[in-house]
Amino acid sequence: MRRPPGVETILVVDDGEVNRELLRTLLEGEYRVLEAADGEEALRLATEHSIDLVLLDVRMPGMDGLDVTRKLRALRSAELLPILLLTSLSATDERLRGFEAGADDFLTKPVDVHELRMRVRAFLRARRLYREREALLAEAQQLHLMKDEFVALLVHDLRNPLGALSAWLEMLRIQGVTPDAREALDGASTAALRVRELVDDLLQARLLEDGAVQATLAAEPIQTVARAAAETVRGLAAESGIALRLDLPDDPLVVSHDRALVQRALENVLTNAIRYTPRGAGVTFRVAREREDVLLEIADEGPGIPEEERPLLFSKYGSSSLRQPGARRGHGLGLFFVGLVMEAHHGVVRAFNGEHRGTRVVLSLPLEPSEAIA
C-alpha cells in the first residue's frame, strides 16, 4: 500500500491501548501512524506498508519486543529502519539485549514528550539521508553501466575501420610514393597505430575488469616474455633517442603467467617510461629474484611522479601531469591495464620515485612453488 507523498510512517507497537493512543496523539499531526497490539500484527504491517521508524514496547505477551526486533531486522535487512524500544528506567539488561537484537535506541517509560519528538526527528533525518545516498549510488551505478556499454559499442565500431585504415596506408607505401608523401604516410600510420592501441587498451581493460578474460597460465621462464616486450618497444626507444638497457639473469626464473597479457603489460610500462624520459637518457629493464617472487623493474630517467599522483597511477584514467616537452600524454588506461593483469596473476605493481629523479615501476609475480623452494 502506498502512503501519501512526503509523509513518513511510524509503526507503534504496544499491547497497551492507552500507550498506543498517547503515542499516536503526539505524532499523528506530523507523521502517518500505524498501530499494532502485538508482534504478529506488527510484522504483518511491516510487510504491507513502507515503514520509516518503529516504536516498540519491549514487554508484550507472546512475541516480545526483542523477538519482534530480530524479525524486523531479518525482514528489512536491506535498508536502514530505525527501531526504538520502549522500556522502563531500571531495565538495564533489556537495553543490552535490545542492542544485541538490533535496536537503535531506547525511550524510557513514561515517555518524555520533548525527548520523543527529538529522537524521532533525528532518526528520521538519518533515514532520509541514507535513502538519498542510496538513490545517488544507484544513479551513479546506472551511469557507470551506461558508460561501459557506450565504451563497448565504441570499441567494437572503431576496431574494423582502424584496421582498414592501417591496411590502406600500408598499401600506399608499398605502391611507392614521393619522399614527402612517404613521410606523411609514416605519420598517418603512426597515428592510426596509436589510436588502435588506445582502442585495444579500452577493450582489454574492460574485459579484464568484468572478468570476461581469464589469464591462461603456463609455467615458463619470465625472461622469454621480458625479452619479447623489450624487443617490441626497442624501435620506439631508438626513434625517441632513448637507450634501452635489458638486464636478465642467466638462471631461468619460472613463473606461471599468461604470456600475451604479461607482455602487453610490460610493453605498456616500457612505453610509458620511454615517453617520460628525455632524449639522450635511458630506460633500464631489470629482472631479478627476491625470495619467492620475481621482480620486473623498469626505471626511467624522467622527472618522477608527484607524490599526490602516485596512488592514482594505476587507477582507471589516471596519469601523471608531468611529461617531456613534445611527448604524447598517456590516456590513463595503459597502466590501469597493468594493474588488472597483475591482479589476475596474484601479483603486485608499485611505483617509486628515485632519490634525485626518475621513476621505478616494479611488477612482482610469484615464482612457481618448486622454484621458490630452490
N, C-alpha and C positions, 0 to 999 in steps of 0.2 A: 504494500500500500504506500502511495506517495504522500508526502507531507507538504504543507504549504511552503513555497519557496522562501528561503531566508529565515525560517523559523526552526530553531533547534529543538530536538526532542529529548526529554529526560524521562527515564523509566524509574518510578518509585516503587520499591518492593518492600512491603511491611505487612505482617499479619494483623497489625492493629489498625482498624478503620480510622480511629481518631488521629493516629500518627500520619496516615496517608492524606487525610483531609487537610491537616495542618501544613504539610509539605506542598500539597497542591495549591493551597491558598497563597503560600509565599512565592510560588514560582510561576503559576499559570498566566500571570499578566505579561510575562516576558518570554516564556517558553511554552511549548506544547508538552503537556504532562500526560504520561500513561501510567496506570496503576496496576499492580499485581499483588494479590494477597498471599501468594506462596511461590515456591521455587518453580514448580511446573508451569504456572501461568506466566512467570517472568521469562522463562526460556521460550515459551510459545510467542510472546510479544516480541522478543528479541529476534526471532526468526521471521516474523511477519512484517516488522517495521524497521526503519532505519533509525537506530538509537545513537544519540550523541554522548550521553552520560547516564550512569546508573547510580541511584542512591539506594543502598541495600542494607536492610536490617540483618544483623548477624544472627540473632537468636529467634529462629522461627521453627515451628513444629514441622516434622517431616524433613524435607531438604533444607538444611540451614544455610545461612549466608555464605559460609566458606565453600560449601559444595556448589552453590549457585555461581560463585565467583570462578571456580575452576571450570565449570561447564561453559560459562560465558566466554572465558578466555579461549577454550578449545573451539567454540562456535565462531568467534570473531577474531581468530588468531592473526589474520592478515591486516588488521587495522588497529589504530590506536583508539581504544574505547576506555575512557576514564571510569573507574569503579570506586566509589566512595562508600565505605562501610559505616553503618551507624552502630555505635556501641556505647557501653557505659564507661564512666570515667575510670573505674578501677580495673577494667578488663584488659590488663597488660598482656596476658597470654593470648587473648583473642587478637590483639593487634599484631603480635608476632606471627601467629598462624595465618592471619589475614594477608600480611605481606607475602608469606610463602605461597599462599593460594593465588596471588596475582592482583591483590587490591593496590590501588594507587595512593589512597589516603583514608583518613578516618574523620568522622564528625562525632562529637560526644553528645549523648543524650542527657538532658533535654537540649535540643539543638538551639544554638545562638543564631538569631536571625541574620545579623551582620556577617558572622563567620560563614554561614551557609551561602549567602549570596556571593561573598568574596571568593570562596573556594570554587563554587560552581562557575563563576565567570573566568577564573584563572584557568581551570581545566578545559573549559570550552574554547577559550582562546588558544590554548596549546593544541587542541584538536584541529581547530581551523588552520593554524599554521602548518600542522602536519599534513593536512589534506591538500593545502595549497602547494606544499613541497612535492607531494606525490603527483599532483597534476602536472607540475613543471617537469618532473623527472619523466613522466610518461610522454609529455610533449617532446622533450629532448631525445628520448629513445626513438620516437617516431621520426623525428627529423634526421637522426643518425641513420635509421633504416632507409629512409628516402635517399639520403646522400650516398649510402653504399650501393643502392640499386642504380642510382644515376651513374656512379663511377663504373659499375659493372657494365652498364649499357655503353658508356663512353669508350671503355677499353675494348669492348667487343667490336664496336663500329670503327675504331681507329686502326686496329691492327692490320686489317686487309688492305686498305688504301695506302698505308705506310709501306707495307711490303711491296705493293705495286710501284709506288714512287721510287723506292730504292732500286728496284729491278730496272725501271726505265732509265734512271740516272746511270746505272752501270752499263746499260746497252749503248747509251750515247757515248760513254767513254771508250767503249770497245770500237765503235764505228769510226773514231778518230775526229778530233776537233782541234781548233786553234789553241795555242798555249793559254791565251786569256780565257777562252771558253772552258778549257780544262780546269783552270784554277777556280772558276765559278762553279763548275760541276763538283769539284772536290769539296768546296764549301757547302754546297747544297747536300751532298752525300753525307757529310759530317753532321749537318743539322738534322737530316732525316734519321740518321742513326741515333742521334741524341734523343729525339722525340720517341723513337722506337724503344730505347732504353727506359724512358720515363713510363711509357705505356706498359712495358713488361714489369717494371717495378710495381706499378699500381696493381697489376693482375696478380703477381706473385705474393705481394704483401696482403692483399685482400684474401686470397685463397688460404694462406698460412694462418692469418688471423681468425678465419672462420673454421679452421680445422679441416678444410677441404683437401689440403695437400698434406700427406703424411710422409715423413722422412723415410726413404728406403735405405736402410743401413747395411753397410758392408764393411767388414774389418779389413782395412788396408793401411799401409803406411801413409801418414799425413803428408809426408814430403811430396808425394805424387801430385796431390791436388794443390799444394802450395806452389810447386814449380809451374804447374799449368796456369794458375792465376797470375803469377808474376809475368809469364810469357805473354799473356793476353794484354796486359797493360804496358808492356815494355815499349811498344811503339808510341803510345801516348806520352810516356815519360821522355822519350827521346825528342819528340816534337816539342815538348814543353821545356827542354833544356834541363831536365832533372836526371840525376844519376840514381838509378835503381839498383840497390845492393841486396843480394839474396844470401842469407846465411842459414844453411841447413845442416843438421847434424848427420854424421856418417851412419850411425846406427838407426835402423828403421823404427819409427815410433808408430805403433799400430793403434788406430782409433776406429771405432765403429761410426761411420758417417755416411751421409748421402753426398756423393761426390759433386753432383750438379749444384745442390743447394749451398754447400760449403764453398765451392769455387766461386759461385756468384757473390756470396757474402764477402769473401776475401777480395774479389775484384772491386766491390763497392767501396771497401775501406781503402784499398790501394788507390783507386781513382780519386777518392776524397783527399787522401794525403798528397797526391800529386797536384791536385787543384789548389791546395793551400800552401804549397812550397814554392818559394821564389826561384826563378830561373838561375841556374848555376849551383843550386844547393842539391840536397839528396834526400832520398827516402830509403830507409833500411827495413827490410822484411826479415825477421829472425824467427826461427822455430827452435824451441828448446823444451826440455822436460823439467817439470817441477813436481817432485814427489809422485803423486798418482795422476797428474794432469799433463797435457801438452799445452804449451803457451805459444800462440801465434801472435807475435808482436810486430806492429807496423808503426814506425816512428818517422815523423816528418820534421822539417826544419822551418816550419811556418811560424806564424805569430802566436800560436797557442789558442786556447779556448777561454773566454771569460768565465770566471768561476760560477757566476749565476746561470750560465747556459749549459754547463756540463751535465746537470741532472736531466736535462731535456734532450740531450744529443741523440739518444736512440728512441725517442718517442715519435709518434706519428707527426709528420710535417715539421719536426724540429730540425733546426740547422743553425750554424754559427753565423753571427753577424759580421765576423771578420773574414776577409778573403784577400787574396793578392790582387793588385790592380789588373783589370782586364780578365781576370779569371771568371769562369762561369759559376754562378752560385748554385749549390745543390738544391734539389726540390724537396728535400727532407724525407723522402721515402727510402732512399738507399740505405741509410743507417738504421732506420726503423725495421727494414727487411733483415738486416744483420741481427738485430735483437731477436726477431722472431725465429730465425734459423738457429741461433744459439739456444733458445728456449726449447725448440724441437729436439735438440741434441743433448738436453740437460747440461748445457754449458753456460758460460757467463761471458759477457763482453763489458769491458770497462775502459774509460779514457782518463789519461793523466797528462798534466802539463809538465814539460821539462823544467829543470831548475832555472834556466835562463830563457829559453824559448822552445817552440816546437810542442808537438803532441804525440803521445804514445797511446795507441789503441791496442788493447790486449784481449784476444779471444782465447778462452780457456775451455778445453774439451777433455773429458775423462779418458784416460788410457784404457785399453782392453784389460780386464782383470788379470790375465796372465802376464801382461806387460807391466802392470802396476806392481805386481809382487816381485818381479825380477829386479 
